[in-house]
Amino acid sequence: MKMLKLRTAPVLVAWLALVPFAAMAQQHPEPAPGYQPPYQSPAAYPLNIDRGASGLFQSLQKLKTRASIMMVVAHPDDEDGGMLAYESRGQGADTTLLTLNRGEGGQNVMTGDYWDQLGILRTEELLAAGNYYGVHQRWTRVADFGFSKSLEEALKTWGHDRVLYDVVRQVRITRPLVITSVFAGNVSDGHGHHQTAGVMAQEAYKLAGDPNVFPDQIAAGLKPWSPLKVYARVPFARVTDKGIFDYATGHWEPVRFKNYVTGTWIEGVPSKTLEIPEGTYNPFFGRSYLAVAREGLSNQKSQNDGVGTPLPQPFGSPYHLYASRISGGTLPATETGFFQGIDTSLAGIADYAPASDRDVWKAKLNALQATVDAAASAFDAIDPSRCASALAHGLEQTRALLNDVKSSALPDDAKYNMAHELSIKETQFNDALGQSLGMMVVATVSPIGEKPRMGPFGNMRGNTPTYQYAIPGQPVEVNVHVANQGTAPVQIDSTSLVGEGGDWKWKAPKAVATSMPGGQASEVTIDGTVPQDAPITKPYFSRPDLEQPYYNLDNPAYLGLPTMPYPLQARVLYTFAGVQASIEGTVQTTHRVNGIGPMLEPLLIAPAISVRVAPQAGVIPMTSTTLTLKVSLRSNVKGAAAGDVKLTLPDGWTSSPAVAHFATTRDGEEKNLTFEVTPKNVQAEQYKITAVASYAGKQYSEGFVTIGWPGLRPYPDYRPAQFRATGVDVKTAPNLKIGYIMGTGEDVPASLEDIGLHVTQLSAQDIASADLKSYDTIVIGIRAYANRPELRSFNNRILDYVKNGGVVVVEYQTSEYDHNYGPYPISVPADAEKVVDEAAKVTILRPSDPLLNWPNKITTTDFDNWVEERGHGFARTWDPKYIALTEMHDEDQDPQKGGLLYAKYGSGYYIYMSFAFFRQIPEGVPGAYRIFANLLSAGKNSQLKAHAAHSSKRKQGSSD
């Protein structure tokens, strides 16, 4: 897709080259050496494979090595999860997954969320998957602008230096020894976003160590970093004597791959330097690393409804080495692993020191390695606490080493790098010690006015629903449950709460020393108040419109994190064997999900009143004398709340009522208000209406919806309480009765009310047995043949309905439709064409066709100002009885005439339409409404009936 902002992209790239984000760098300091992601795991409990002996064994693996690796991909679900799980969980490498965008331009088979809301959904899906991979996660600021057919388009749209800036910054922060990518920067990668990820992995390897590249990062406190190797997975694209197949364009290209580090070309497919044995069995897991990763990938349901787990068998993932700083840059033909030739022992940290000082530091680090070895030797799956003494000693040693480094006369760069790696070891020792002892903390807000129940099976606190949102100024009570599940006693030194932003005040003492024997637990209740200036929990990034292909940072300090940190953390300091350690947990709330049961989810900070309008975009017919606007309010006040709502309107417009009163009695209560708006002299331009609520002396004009599906951790998305409407000259046939068979992830039916069409959604029972003749038109929504089995089973009823005079409009479908479900043969294969340039030229093939002339005269201007794409699932072949009305294509793409087809069948009409109306209509694109209105009105189009009758007579005459 080509965004409208493209016209300024060349200027932007030039500006980036001259002023590489200097203004941004001034807004927030860079992390200190040893920086760890402040984003904490928000889960109340770790995965089963991270608990007990299994979790401790993996932690011991990590303590043995300083290996670190970063994988760079384009979207959620691009990652090689099996490789990540193998390196992190099997080899102990400190593993980071850097994803360029959040998948905003993708599909959604789970919910009706699209665009930036889909980006939030896919972020949470990837975080859930990443728990299984065992990785840290980072993001850049660019947004998925839809399918991109070339590397050049992606770099031009995003701005090459904008992407590179963020990738280099993350490399300098995390300082991986090895960088890799799923992608090679070639047409084999599938499309332009993927190619960009492959290019960025290699360019960041080459440039992150140069202090003259983005020097503002260095001025802000980061140090240059030169990874030692860079790889990419060996492409699995189709290669024949024609060349390599470019899936994005459908063309064959020469089989050659550019090395973006050296600027040279590899003729042929890159060789396999090494293979990661992802199918390796792990006895602690009872399955392979690939199986663990696929279970994680199954959380990424929005794109394909999840994946299955592979059967046990060997499986390897091949990688090619593109550049190395080992052995003078000589590239070996084969390797056994990513870290071959790199000293990944703890003593290798001493290599940062000058040669004259290394022996001293190696001796100290070898002593630390000996402690790790002692802990590993003492490991006992039945009694993990046998490792605890060695781990406590190792934590003490690491802290002493850190102090020695900081107070030494080492060069600054050596100090920085040694402190970075030792800080990682300090965190790993701390976590491993807690695992060996069985320490755990679970912190939950207390239900208001209700005490936790003790049942026959223990403390039932997790079953008692609580509020999910706290508001500024609200009292909070947090129960911190600390358990020593092991056999060794510990001393609890303090239990405290740490807030994110604002000045949190707590009444309870933060240091209550107590001895806790093994197998015991205790609870501390801490009272406090949410600060008035506590930040609302929401995405730290936003953009003014969908045409901007990157995010602005509302809080630049969080750049790179998945989300802003959750508002409250419980922290417990304890002492074992004379060494103090800590355990932390995000403060949770409890609610019930139908079909799942009680769920613990992080506490969120929300405004007292949330205000939303739905939909947020649409059209106003120029003939309209009234517009109905629906405003939804949610109270997060813990008790009664009352206030007023009014609309900010365009000049001359009025509303009834002018002011609406609302009153709620409890937290979470919602109110729906309806305003009848009287517009004045509607023209073909955009209008904005904003709802503003007043409560307790404050005004509120934004609201949130919770993004997620049942079982996925929810996250709020905030939008201004604003309705954007464009005046449009649109007409529909009178008294239309429309049935709608919903597919997946669309919100078209609600938007059709803008033009006075009220839609009835048809259930499975309706499809099977209802009287379909009562509808003038039936719409089959996107991907309905994939997710509505009853539609496939009773397709004969759909065809009978058409034959008897009905109209069916089929929106774009996937390959499940490719079984001649239409009245005449039509093919929409798995690799059906798409037109991704939303501004691609459109040719109307039959300008006088009645379907394009009533009730609205359709011209090429109705295809102006579309968003993201023209359409998906263009028909490839069709029976001559279908009439093709349009042609469009991307640059270098064959003409696509299968976007809008219709055929008369019996007394009715069957229409296949691949246009992306599921994107255009909710965004208020005028032409999409006008075209759809014609299709929905086809059954009452007298011109169409006369045309069909005339055509029938002509055919009869020709046959005579």
N, C-alpha and C positions, 0 to 999 in steps of 0.2 A: 504494500500500500504506500502511496505517496501522500504525505501530509501537506496541508496547505502551507505550513511553515517552511517547506523546502525552499521557497524562494529566497529566504534569508540565510539558508544554511552555509553557503560559501563564505559570506561575511562573518558568520559566527565562527566557522573553523579558523579563519584568519585571526579573528580576535582572540580565540583560545590560544593560538600559537604565541601571540604576543603577551597576553596577560593570563597566565594559566591559573585562574581561580584565586587570584590574590585576595580579593575581597572576602571570599569564603574563609580563607585561611586565617584572616584576622578575627573571625567571629568565634572561633573555638580553639583551644589548645590541643595539640596532638597528644596521644597517649604517652605515658612514661615507659621506660624500658621494662620489659616483662609484662607489658599490658596484656590482660586477658579480657575477653568480651564481657562488658558489664551486663549484657543480656543474660539473665539467669534462666535456668530451666523452670518453666512455670508449673510443671507437673507436680502433683502432690506426692506421687510415688514413682520410683524409677521402674523401667521395664523389668520383667522377670529375669531376663538374661543379664541385667545389671545389678541384681541383688545377690546377697550372700556370697558363697564361695565362687560362683561364676563371675560376679562383678569384681571380687577381690583378685582373682587370677588375672583378669584382663588389666587391672590397675598395676599389678606387679610386672606384667609385660611392658607397660608404658614406662615404668620406672627404670627398666633396663636399658632404654635407648633414648637418644636425642633426635631420632629420625622425625622429620616433619615434612608434610606434603600438602600442596594446595591444588585442588581441581577447579578449573574455570569452565563453566557452562553458560548457556544462554537463558534457558527457562527452567522452572520447576519441571521435573521428570525427565530432563536431559541426562542426568548424572549416571555414571556407571556405579550403581549402588553396591554391586558385588565387590568391585575393586575397593571402594571406600571402606566397606565392612571388613574386608580381608586385611587391609593395611592398618586400620584403626584397632579392630578387635583381635585380629590374629597376629599382627606384627608389632603392635604397640605404638605405631607412629601417631604423632600429633597431627590430626587431619582436619583440613579446612575445606569447605565447599563454598566457592564464590559463584553466585548466580547473577548474571547481568540484569535481568528484569524479572518481574513477578508474574508474567504470563497473562497480562491484562487483556491481550487481544485474542485469547484462545476460545475454545468452546466450553460449554458447561452442560453436562448431562445430569447434574445433581440438583441445582437450584436455579433460580431466575436471576442470579447475579452476573453482571457483565462489567467490562471495563475495569475501573479501579476497584470496584467491589470484588470482582473476580480475582484481581491481583491480591487482595487481602485473603480471599479464600485459598488461593493456591500457595500463598506464603505459609498459611497455617498447615496446609496439607504437606508441604515440603518440610516444615519443622517436625511434623509427626513422623514423616519418613526418615528424617535425619536422626531421630532418636535411635532408630534401628541401625543406621549406618555407623553411628558413633562419631559424629563430626561436629565441629564448630561451623556456624553458618554466617555468611556475609552476603550483602547485596550491593549493587551500584545503584545510581539514581535514575537510570534510563527506564522507560516504559515500553512494554510490548505494543508496537503500533500495528500489529497484524502481520500476516504472512508476507515476507520480503523475499523476492526472487533473486536478489543478487547481493553480494558483499558491498558493492559500490553504493547501492540504495540505502542499505542499513547504516553504513558509515556516514553518508551524507545526511541522513535524517537525524541520527543521534548526535553527530559531530564526533569525528574520530578522537579528538583530544579530550572530549568530555568523558568518553568511555575509558580511554587509556588513563586519564587522571585518576579515576576512582580505582581502577585495577592496580595501578602502580602504588597508590596509597595503601591499599589492603596488603599488597606484598611487603611494603615497608613496615606495616604494623605487625603482621603475623610472622614474617621472616622465615618462609619455608625453605628447606634445603632443596626441595624438588617442586617444580610446577608441572602440571599435566592438564590435558583437556580431552574430552571425548572427541573434539573436533580438530581438524587439521587446517582450517581456513581455505578449503577447496570446495568445488561444487558438489563433491561427494557428501558434504555435510548436510545437505537437504534443503537449506535456504539461508538467506543472508544473515539472520540473527546467529545461527549456528556458526557460520563462517567467521563472524566477528569474534565470537568466543575463542575460536582457534587462533585467530590472528593476535588477539589481546594476550593470550597466554604466552606466546612467543615474544611479542614485543615487550611485555612487562619483564620477562626474563632478561631481555637484552638491555633495558633502559632503567630499571628500578635502582640499579647500583650507581647511576650517574647523577651526581649532585646538581648538575646543570639542567636536569630534566625535572620540571615542576619544582623549582627551587623554593617556592613558598612553603612546600611541605617540610623541607629541611629547616627553613627559618622558624617554622612553628614547633620544631623539636624532634621530628623524625630523623632517622639516619638512613643513608642509602643502603640498599641491600641487594646483593647479587646472588640469586639462587645458583646452585651448582649444576643443575640439569633441568632440561625441559623436554617433555614427551607429549605425544598425542596418540590416541588409540588408532590402530591401523584401520583405515576405512573399510566398510563392508558393502560399499556401493557396487552396483552391477557394472562389470567391465567385460566388454567383448571386443571383437576386431573393429567395431564401430567407434570405440573409445569408452569413456566413462559416462554413465547416464546421469544427467542433472535432473533430479526429481522436481526441482522447483520450476524449471522451464520446459521439461519434457524433451530437451535436446541432448545430443551426444557431444561431448567435449574431449579434447585430447587428454590422454592419461599422463598427466604431469602435475606435480605438487610443488608449490613454492615453499621454501624454507625462509620464514620471515626473520630469522635471526641472521642468516648469512646473505640473504637476498638471492640465493642460487635456486636452481630447480632440480627436483628429483624426477627423473624420467621413469615412468611406470609407477606402480603402487608402492608406497613406502614399505620397506621390509619390516619384519617382526623382530625387534631387538629383544624383547622379553614377553613373557606371558604370565598374567596373574591367575593363579589357580583358584578361581572363585568357587569352584565346586568342592573345595576341600571341606571335609567333615570336621566339625568341632564337637568333641564329646560333651563339653559343658552345655552346649546349646541343643545337642541331639539332632543337629542338622548342619547343613553347609552354610558358608558365608553368603552364598548367592540366595539360598532360601530365606535367610534372615533379611537380606536386602529386599527381596521380592515381597515379603510381608510388610516391610516399610513402604515400598512402592504402592502397595494396595491401598494405602491411605490417600493416594493422589487420585481420587475417584472422579473429579470434575471432568477430566478429559476423556476417560474411557470406562468409567464405573468400576475401576479397580482391575488388578491383574491377579492371576493365580500363582501358586507356588510351584516351582519346577520340581520334577521328580529327581531323586538323588542320582547323580552321575557326574563324572568328571566334566568340568567346563573351564576353559581358559579364555581370558580376555587379552588380546595382543596389543602391544604398544610399541611405537617407534621412537627412538631417541633422536631429537632434532639438534640439540646442542649440549655441550658439556664444558665445564670449567675444570674437570678432573683430567689429570695426565696431559696437560697442555692442550686440551680440547680434542684429543683423539677420540673418535667414536668407535667403540667396540662393535663387532658384528652381532654379538649376542651377549645377553646379561642374564643373571639369575633373579634380579630384582631391581627396583628403582634406586636403591641405595648402594649398589655395588660400587666400590671404589671410594665411598665416603666413610670416614670414621664416625660411626653413630654411637660409639661407646660414650659414657659420661666423660671419660678423659679427653674425648675429642673437643669438648668445650674449651679446653686450654689452648687449642690452636688459634683462638682469637688473640691470645697474648703474644707479645714479641718473643722471638725465638729464645732470647736470653732468660726469659721468665717462665717458659713453659714447663720445665721440669718441676718447679715448685708447685705450680697449679695442678699439674697432672698427678702429683703425689696426693694432693688433697682430694682430687676428684676420684682417684683410684680407691681412696679410703671410703668415699661415698658409694662407689660401685660395690665395694666389698659388703657394705651394709645392705644394699639392695639384694645382693646374692644371698646374704644371710636370711633376709626376710623371705626370699623365694624358697630357700631350702627348708625353712620352717613351715611353709604353707601346708595346711591340713584342711581338706574340705570339710571334715567333720568338726574341727575346732579351729576356725579361722583366727581366733585371738592369739594363737601361737606365734603369729607374725607380728603382733602388736608392738612388742618391745623393740624389735629391730626397726620397725617403721617409725616409732617415736624417736629413736636415736637418729634415723635418717633425716627426719624433719628438723631436728635440732642441728644436725650437721649442715644441712642446706641453708638454714638461716644464718649460721655462722659464716659459711662461705659467701653468702650474699653480702654480709657486712664487711667481710674482708675485701671483696671486690670493690665495693663502694668507697672504702677508705684507702684503697691502694693507690699507687702512683702509676697505674696502667694508663695507656692512652685512652682518650674518651671513647673512641670507637670500640676498643676492646672491652672497656667497662660496660658499655651499652649492650653489646651482644652477649657477654657472659651473664650480665644481670637478667637479660631477657630469658635466656634458657634456664637459668637457675630459678627464676620466678615460676616458670612452668613446672619445674621439679618440686618446688615448694607446694604448689597447688596439688600436684599429684600425690605427694607424700601425705598431705593433710587429708585428702579424700580416701586414700588407701587405708590410713589409720582408722578413720571412721568406719570403713567397711569391715575391717578386721575385728573391730569391737562390737559391731552391730548397732552403732549409734544412728538414731533417726529422730527427726523433728517434723511434726505436722502441725501447722498453725492454721486455725480457722476463726472467722468472725463468729461471735456468739449470737444466736438468735435473739431478737429483741423480745424481752418479756417471757422467755421460755428457757428452761434449763435442759441440758442434755439428758437423754434418757439412758438408764442402765437397764439392759435387757438380759435375757438368759444367756446370751452369747457375748456379753461384755458391753463396753462403752458404745452406745449407739449414736454418738455425736454426729457421725457422718451421715446418718439417716434423717437428721433434723434440718428441714429447709431453713435457709437464712436469706437475708437480702444479698443481692449480687453487686449492687452499686452503692457506693458511699458518695455523699455530696460534700462540698466545702462547708466547713462549720459544723459538721455532724459529729456527735460523740460516737466512738467506736470502742468495742470491747473485743479483744483478741485472746483466744485461748491457745497457749503454746504447749503442745504435748511433746515431751522429751522421753525417749525410750532408750535404754541400754539393753539391747536384745541378746548380747553375748554373755560371757561368763566372767569377764574381768571387771573389777570395780573401777569407777571413774569419779572424779570430783567435778561437779557442775559449778563453774565459776560465775557465770552470768547468763541471763536470758533477756534479750532486748529485741526491739523492733526498729527497723531502719526504713525511713520513708524516702521516696524518690521525689525531690522537689518540695519546696515549702518548708516551713518551720514546724515540724511535728512536735507536739508536747505530750508526754506520757506521765501518768500519775504513779504507776507502779514502779518500785525500785528495779533498776536494771542489773543489779549485781546481788544475787542471793546465793551464797555458797552453800552447797550441800553435797554430801557423799551419796553416790548412787551405785549400789551393788549390781552385779550382773543379773539380768532377768527382771529388772525393775523399770518403772516409769514414773514420771511426775508431770504435773501440769501447773502452769503459771498463767494467771489471767492479768492482762495488761489493759488499762483503760487510757484513752486519749481522745484527741479531737483532730479531725481532718483540718489542716490549715485552710484559711480562706483563699490562699494563693496556690493551693495544690493543683498541679497541672491535670487537666482532663486526660484520661487514658484514651488515646486515639492515635492513628497513624501520624508519624512525625513528618510526613511528606504529603504534598498535595500539588495539584496543577490547576490552572485557571480554566482549562478546557481540554477536550480530548485531542485537539490538534497539536498541543505541545507534547513532544515525544519524550519528555523527561520531567522529573519532579522538582519542584522547589522544596527546599528544606525548611520546614517550620521551626525545627530545632537542629541546627547543623551538628551539634555535639553527638547526635545519634547516627550520623551518616555511616552506613555500612551495616547497621544492626537490622534484624528482621522487623522489630517493632520497638517502640520506646519501652524501657523497663517497666515492669509492673510496679504499682505504687508502694507496696509494703513487703518487707522481708523480715522473717524471724531469724535471729542469730543467737546461737548458743555457743558459749565458750566453755570448754571443759579441759581438765588436765588428766593426763595419763602418764605414769612413770616420770613425773616431773616436767613433762612437756605439754604446753598448751596448744590445743587444736580447736577447730570450729566446725560446726555444721549449720547449714542455712536452709531455709525453705520459704517459698512464696506463700504469703497469707492467702488462704482459700475461702471460698464460699461454697455452700451446698445447695443444690437444686435437683429436682427429679426430671428425668427425660423419659417420656413414654416409650416403653419397649426396652429401655436400657437400665433404668433405675436411678439410684442416687449418683450424682456426679459432683466431684470437687473441681471447681474452676477458680482461677485467680480473682481476687477482689479487684474491682475497677473503680476509678473515680469518674463520676458523671455529673452533669449540671443538674440543678434542682428540677428544672423543667426541660424536657426534650420536645422540640417542635418540628414536625415534618409536614411536607405536602407531598401528595402522591396522585398522579405521577409528577416527576420533576420537569418534564419537557413534553410538549405536545403542540397542537395547532388550534387556531381559532378560525372557523369558517368566516369569511368576510360578511356573510349574511347574518351572522349570529347577533342576537339581541341580548343574550344572556350566556354566562359561562358559570358552570358549577365547579367550585374549588373545594376540595376536601382537605381539611387540616387535622392532623392527629397529634395529640399531646400525650406524653407519658410523664407522670410525676414520680420522681425518685425521692420525694420527701417522706420521711418516716413518720407519717401521720397525715392529718388533714392539710389540704392546700387549696387556695382559691385565688383566682386572678382573671385577667382579661386577655383577649386576643383580638388584634386588628390587622388589617391588611395595608401594606404600602402599595399603592396602585399607580398606574400611569395617569398622567394629567387628564382630567375630565372623566375618568372612570369612577364608578361608585360600587359599593357592595351592600348587601343586605344579609345579615345585620351589619351595621357600621362597626360595632364592637360586640364581640361574643364573650359571655362570661363562662368560666369553667370552675368546677369544684370537684376535688377528689378527696377520698377519705383514707387512703392508704398508699404505701409504697408500691410502685409497679402498676398502679391503676392507669388505664388509658381512657381518653375521651376523644371522640370523633366529632368534629364541628364542620358544618357545611355553610359555605358562603355562596350566595348568588351574586355574581359579579356582572354589572352592566357595562359593557365596553362602549367606547365612543369612537365611531368612524374607523373601524378596523381596516388597516392597510396591510400590504404584503411586506411586513417588517417584523422584527422580534420585539416582544413585550416581556416585562418581568414583573411578577407579583410576589411580594415577600410577606410571610406571616410573622408577626412579632407578638410574643407572649409577655405579659407583665406579671411578676409575682414578687412579693416582699421587697418592693422597691427596685428590683432589677429587671432588665429586659433580656429575653432569650429569643434568638432567631436562627438557631440551628438545632438539629436533632440527629439521632443515630438509629441505625438498624443493626441488628446483630447478624454477622456474616458467619455462615457455617452450615453444616448438615449434622443430623443426630449422631453423636459419637466423636465429632471433630471439635477441638477446643474452639469456642466462639470468640470473635473479636469484633468490636464495634466500628462501624464506618459512619463518620459524621458528614453531613451535607447541610448547606444553607437551606433554610425553609423557604425555598424559592421555586416558583413555577415559571419556566421559560416557554413562551408560546409564540408561534409565528403565525401571522395572518395568512390565510390561504384561501384561494378560490376553489372550493371543493364541493361537489354535489354527490349525492347517492340516490339510488332508486328509492322510492317511498316504501315505508313499512316493511323493510327487509327483516327477515327472521333468519338468524345465522347460528348454525351449530359449529362448535370448534372442538376438534380432537387434539388436545394438547400433546405436544411432543416433549422435548426436554429443554429447559433453560431458556424460556422466552416469556415476554410480558406484553405481547401484542394485543390480546383481547381487551385488557383494561384501557389501553391507549385508544382503541377504536371508539370508545365513548366520547372522545373529543369531537367526533364528527357525527354524533347522534346514533351510533350503532351499538346495540346492546346484544351481547354474545352469550349463548348458552353453551357451557362446556359439557361435552358428552362423555358419559362414564362408559366403562366396559359393558355394563348391562344395556346401556342405550345403544351402543354399537351392535350388540348381539340381537336385541329384540325390540327396540323402540320404533315408533312410526317415523321414519326419517323423512317422509313426504311433507311433514309439517314445517320443514325448513326450506327456505329459498336457496340457501347456499350452505355447504359444509366445507370448512377449512380443515385440512390435515396439517398439523403443525410440524415444525422442523424435527427431523429424526424420529418421527412418530412410528414409522415402520420398524425402527430398531428397538423401541422400548415399549410399544403397545402391542403385545402378542395377539390381543383380541382383534386388532385391526387386520393383521395378516389372516387370522382364522375366519373372519367374516368379511373379507374384502369383496366377496360376491354380493353382499348386501349394499356395499358402496356403489358397485357398478350397476346394480339394479336400480338404485336410487337415481343415478344419472340417466339411465336408459328411460326411466319414467318421467323425465323432465327436470331433474335436479341439476345443480351446478356443484362440482367439487373443485376446490382449489388446493393443490398439493404444493406445500412449501418444500424447500430443499430437503432432500433425503440422502441417506448414506447407502452403502452397497446392499443393505438388507432389502431395499426397494427394488433391486435389480433382478426381479423375478417376474417381470411382466404383470405387475399389479394393475396397470392401466388397461383401458378397453382395447388398446392396440399396442403392439410391441414398442417399448421404449427402454433404452439402456442407460443406467446411471451406475457405472462400475466403481470399484473401490478406489481407483485412481482417477475419478472424474475430475474434469478441469474446474479450476476456480479462477476468477478474475479479481485480483487483489488490489489493483489500483482503483481507488474509489472515484478517481477522475477520468478513468479510461473512456475514450470516445465511444458513444453509443450511436448506432445507426438503426433507425426505424425502418424495417424492411417493407412494411405494408402500412403506410401512413393513413390510408383510407379505410383500414379494417374497422368494422363497427366496434370491436372490443376496445379500440384505442380512441374512439370518438364519442362515446356516451357512457355515463352522463358528463364526462370531462374529456376535453380534447387534449390527448397526450402528445407532447412533443419532446424533443431532446432536452429542453430546459427542465423537464421534470426529473432529469437525472443530475441536476446541478446540486452541489453542496452535500453530496452523500458522505458518509463516514466509514472509514476503515477499508471497505471493500465493495465491489459490485455484487458478488455472490459466490456461493459454493454449489457443488454438485450439479454442474451443467450437464444436461443430457448429451450423450455422445452420438447415439443414433436413435432414430425414431421412424415409425411407420409414416408413409406419405399422407395418411389421413390427418396427421397433426400439422398445424400451421405454425410456422416460426415467425415471430413478430419483431424480434430485435437481433442485433449482432453487436458484439463488443469483444475486446481482447486487450490483454496487457501487451506491453512492448515485447516484440519477438515471439509472441504467442499466435498460434493459428486462430483464425476467426471463430468465435463462439456464438453459434446461433441457437443453442439449446437452453437459453435462459428463460424464455417465455414461450411455451407451446400450448396450443389448445386444439381440441378436436370435438366435433359434434358426435354424440353417441346416443342413438335412439332419439329421444326428445330433449335431451339435456346436453350439457357441455362439461368436458373434463379438461382441466387446466393444470399444467405443471409449470411451476415458477421457482427458479433457483435464486432469485434476488434475495439479498440479505435484509429482508424487511424486519427480521427480528432485531437487527441493529438500527435500521433507519427510523422505524416508526416510534419506538420509545425515545429516540433522540429528537423527535419532532421535525423530521425532514419532510417538507411540504409535498414534493413530488411523489414520495413513496405513498403517502395517504391518497393522492389523486389516482395513482395507478391501481392501488389496492381497491379503492372505491369502485373503479370500473370492473374489476374482476368479480368483486362481491355482487355487483349489480347485474351480472351477465344474464341471469335468468329472466330479467324484466327488460332486457334490451331489445326493443322491437326491431331496430335496425339489424341486429345480429340474427334474429329469427328470419327476417325477410331475406337477408343475405344467404343464410343457410338454405332456405327454400329455393331461392334462385339458383344456387349452386347445384342443388339436387336435381332441378329440372334440366340444367345444362348437361349434367352427367347422363341423365336418362336419354336426352336428345342425342348425345354423342354415341350412346350405346345402340340407339335405334339405327 
